[in-house]
């Protein structure tokens, strides 16, 4: 189980095409603060039908984008 599973499940359940979460919101959802390892873990999100878009260090936000089924098949 990934340390970001709670976040991935939240993103999948939200179901929006694209949305933004702050680092603080991610900490509240995942139960842990976002750190540099997030860059390694973000590829797990594809299995949930999403990908991490832009990560803004200045704004301290992450954009999540829903993937089309075809794109998921190509990535996996």
C-alpha positions in Angstrom: 0.0 0.0 0.0 1.3 3.4 -1.0 1.6 6.2 1.5 -0.5 8.3 -0.9 -3.4 5.7 -1.4 -5.8 7.9 0.6 -5.1 10.8 -1.8 -5.4 8.6 -4.9 -8.7 7.3 -3.7 -10.0 10.8 -3.0 -8.9 12.0 -6.5 -10.7 9.0 -8.1 -13.9 9.5 -6.1 -14.0 13.2 -6.8 -14.4 12.3 -10.5 -13.8 15.8 -11.9 -12.1 16.2 -15.3 -9.5 18.5 -13.8 -9.0 20.1 -10.4 -6.5 21.7 -8.1 -5.6 20.9 -4.5 -3.3 22.9 -2.2 -0.4 21.2 -0.4 -2.4 21.7 2.9 -5.5 20.0 1.4 -3.3 17.1 0.3 -1.9 16.8 3.8 -5.4 16.8 5.3 -6.6 14.1 2.8 -3.5 11.9 2.8 -2.6 12.4 6.5 1.0 13.2 5.5 2.6 16.3 4.1 3.6 16.3 0.4 7.4 15.9 0.0 9.9 15.3 -2.7 9.0 11.6 -2.8 5.6 12.6 -4.3 7.4 12.9 -7.6 8.1 9.1 -7.5 4.7 8.1 -6.2 2.6 10.2 -8.7 2.9 7.6 -11.4 0.7 5.3 -9.2 -2.2 7.7 -9.9 -2.5 6.4 -13.5 -4.0 3.2 -12.1 -6.8 5.4 -10.7 -7.6 7.0 -14.0 -5.8 10.3 -13.3 -2.4 11.9 -13.7 -0.6 14.7 -11.9 -0.5 17.8 -14.1 1.3 20.9 -12.9 2.9 21.1 -9.5 3.4 24.7 -8.4 5.9 25.3 -5.7 5.1 29.0 -5.7 1.4 28.5 -5.2 1.9 25.2 -3.3 -0.8 23.4 -5.4 -1.1 20.3 -7.5 -3.4 20.0 -10.5 -4.9 16.6 -11.2 -6.2 15.6 -14.7 -8.6 12.7 -15.6 -7.2 10.4 -18.2 -9.2 9.0 -21.2 -9.4 5.2 -21.2 -7.2 5.0 -24.3 -4.5 7.1 -22.6 -4.5 4.8 -19.5 -4.1 1.7 -21.7 -1.1 3.4 -23.5 0.6 4.3 -20.2 0.0 1.0 -18.5 
